[in-house]
């Protein structure tokens, strides 16, 4: 429990108080969670099991899918349980843990999207030096940097909230613990702290989003020196990356580029980038990437064929 804090738990109002609505949302979110796990882990398994996908681009794609499973697990299991309960509570400590883990995985995803843009820049603009620049150790070091940067970001969020006094009320009009709902419950003036949140979360989101769009613009502008087939392949790859970047950053910018305030739509915006985006990412990449689709069909076709042969041999 934080300093000068008399609140030991928070009550979450969730998405709706309607019993029928909660049951319907439970079914929808359960299916989404299952789809998120299956889709992302399918991408991870395909990249690991396919020698043809042994490249930095697919290394980062598999890692992004793995992070999406973790990011979704930060929110959805608790949300599913709460949809079945009349009273939804979360302890102060669990609330801070959820806040930390959410921003940790969100921060890692931001770094990964930046590194994936750099990877495409090197591959398209400096193809002869691609494997030298983006070698195995560089990719591993970039992943380590993403975790270190995300950890520092998430720790800053938690320390900012931990030092605040909470003396009641303890009702959060949300389904998860996040910065603005918690700042709104603090028994002190959080105006300047809110500005640091805008400077940290909001400004970083805006700056990174703009830089990513500029970088992809530079990449697409350089395609005129490539062959028609090369331009087509690069265009499909970059357009997939741009779609993922827009889906992730636009909701984050809406949430954090403003003073401390809470709106009813915040819950649904949070649902979009914590629930829907993780399931959309593997769909975007697999549906628009012919190489992944072929590798997926080949790998899992072999797996299922060998399983059928093994089962038939057991009964013969």
N, C-alpha and C positions, 0 to 999 in steps of 0.2 A: 504494500500500500504506500502511496506517495506521501510526501511531507504535508502536514496539516490537513490530512484527508480523513473525513469521517464517513466516506462512502466506500462500502466493501464490495458492492455489486451494482450493475446497471440493468435496467429493464429495457428491452428492445421492443418497440412497437411493431416492427416487421413491415411487410409490404401491405398487408390488409388484415382487417379484423373479421371479415366475412368468412364463416366456416366453410361454405361451399367454395369460395374463392381460394381459400388456403389449400383445400384438397386438390383443386384443379392445378394450382401452382406447384404443389408437391409432385404431381405426376409429370408435369411439363419439365420441371427442373431436374427430376430424377432421370428422365430420358436424356436431357441435355448433358448431365454429368456423366452418364454412361457413355454417351456419344463422344464426349470430350476425352475421356480416358481411352476408349478404344481407338478413336481417330488419331490422337497424338502418339500413343504408344505404337500404333501400327506404322506411323512414319518413322519413329525411332528404330523399331525393329527392322524395317525395310532398309534404312540407311546402314545400320550395323551389319546386316546380313547380305548386302549386295556389294560385291567388289567394284561394280561399275559406278557406284555412288561414292567412291573413296576420293572426295575432293573437299576443299575448305568450305565451299558453298553448302554442300549437304551436311557437313559437320555442324555448321552453325544452324542449319534448318532443323536438324535432329535435336540440337541443344535447345532451340526455341520451343520445340514441341514438348520436350521434357519440362521446361520451365512453365509452360502453359498448364500441364497437368498439376504441378505444384501450386501454381497461382490459383487455379480453379478450386483445388482442395482446401485452400485457405478460407474460402467463403462458403462454398456450396454445402458441404456436410452439415455445418452448423445451421445454415439456412433451412435445409431439409428437415432437420430435427425440430427446429422452432416452428415450422409450418404444421407440425403435428401436436404442438403443445399450446395450452391456453396461456400460460405465463412464460414469457421468454426472458431469461436472465443470463447474465454473463458476469463473472467475477471481475474485479478491478485488474487483477493480475492477468487473467485470460484475455481481457480486453486489450491490454498493452501488448501481449504476445501476438494477438491477431493483427493489431496495428503494425507491429514490427515486421511480421512475416509477410503481410500484404505489401508493404512498401519495399521489403527486401526483394521479393520476386518481381514486383513491378519495376524496380530499379534495374535488376538484372536484365529484364526484357528490353528496357530502354537502351542499355549498353549494347545488347546483342543486335538490335535493329540498326544501331550506328555502325557496328563492326560488319554487319551484313552489307550495308551500303558501301563501306570501304572495300570489302571483298569484291563486289560487283564493279567498282571503279577500277581496281587493279586488273581484274579479269578482262574487262572490255577495253580499257584505255592503255594497258600495258601487258598485253597477252603473252609476250615473249618472256617476261620476267615474273609471271604470275606465281608459278610454283616456287620460285626462289624467294619472293617477297612474302607470300602466304604459306610458308612452310609449317610443318606440324607444330614446332615449338612456338612459333608466333601465334598460331591459333590457340594453343593452350594458355599462353601468357595473356592473350586478350580475354579469355574466359576468366582467368584469375583476376584481372583488372575489373571485369564486370562485377564479380562477387565482392571485391574490396570496396569499390565505389558504391554499390548498392547497400552494403552493410553500413557504411558511414552515413549514408542518407537515411536509412531506416532507424539507425541508432539516434540520430538527431531528432527524428519525429517522436520517438518514445521518450527521450529525455525532456523534450519540451512539454509533453503532457504530464510526465511523472512529477515534475516540480510544481504543478498547479494544485491549488487547494480545491477540493470538491466537498461541499457540505450539503448538497441537495438543492433542487430535486435531482433524481438519478434516472430519469426516463429519457431514453434516446429515441427520437422519432426516425429510426433507421433500422436496417436489418443487420448492420455490422458496425464495428468500431472504426471510425475514421477521424481525421483531424478536426474538421469544422463542427461536427456534432458534439465532440468532446469539448472543444473550446467554448461552445455555447453553454455548457453546463458548469463551467468553472466559476468559482465564487470570487472572481477578480476581473479586472479589466484586461482583456486579451487583444486589444487593438494592435499593439506593436508586435505581439507574437503572431497575430494574424498576418501582418505585413511580411514577417520572415517566412511564413508558410507560402505566401504568394511569391516571394523572392526565390524560395527554394523549389517548391513543387511547380508553381505556375510558370515562372520565368524559364526554368530549365526545360519544361515541356515545350514552351513556345520557341525558344532558341533552337533546341534540338530538332523540332518539327520543321522549322524554316530551313535549317542547314541540311536536313535530309532531303527536302524537296529540291533545294538548290543543287545538291550533289547528284540526285537522280536526273535533274534537268541537264546537268553537264554530261552525264553518262549518255543520255538519250541523244544529245546533240552531237556526240562523237560517233554515232552509229553509221554516219554516211561514209566512213572509210572502210566499212566491213562489207562482206558479201551479202546478197539478199537473204540467204539462209541464216547467216550470222546475225543480221539485223532482226530477223523474225524471232529467233531464239532469245536474243538479248531483250527484245521488246516485251515478250511474254514474261520473261523472268522478272524484269524490272517493274512491269505493271503489277505483278503479283505482290512484290515487295512494297510498292507504293500503296496499294489497297490495304495491306496490313498496317502500314504506318499511319494512314489516315484513320482507320478504325480504332487504333489504340490511342493516338494522341489527341484527336478532336474532343472526345469525351473528357479526357484528363484536363485539357485546356479549359473547357467549360467549367469543370469542377473547381479548379484552383486559381484561375486568373480572375480573382475578384476578392473584395474584403470578406472578413468572416461573416457568413450568412448561410442560412439553410432554407432551401426551397423544396416543396413537395416533389418536384421533378428530379431532385438529386438522387433519390432512391432508384428511380428507373434508369437514370444515366449510369449509376454505379452497377446496376444489373447488366447493362449492355457491355461495359468493358471488363467486368469480372466474370460474367457468366457466358455471354454470347461470343465475345471475341475469341476466347480460347478454343471454342469448337469451330469457329469460322476459319481460323488460321490454317489447320490441316486441309480443310476443304479447298481453300483458295490455292494453296501450293500444289496439292495433288491433282486438282481438276485442270490446272493451267500448266502443268509440267509433264510433258509426255514421257520423259526419261524416268521420273518417279513412278508414273502409272505402269510403265512396262516392267520396271524392276519389281514393283509390288505384285503384279500379276504373276510374274515368273517365280519370285521367291515363295509367295504364299501358295501358289499352285503346286510347287514342288513339295512344300510342307504337308499340304492336305493329301496329295497323292501318296506320299510315303506313309502317312498315317493310315490311309485306306488299305494300302498293301500290307502294313503291319497287322491291322485288325483282321483282314481276311486270312492271313497266314495263321493267326491264332485259332481260327475256327475250322481250318482245313485239316 
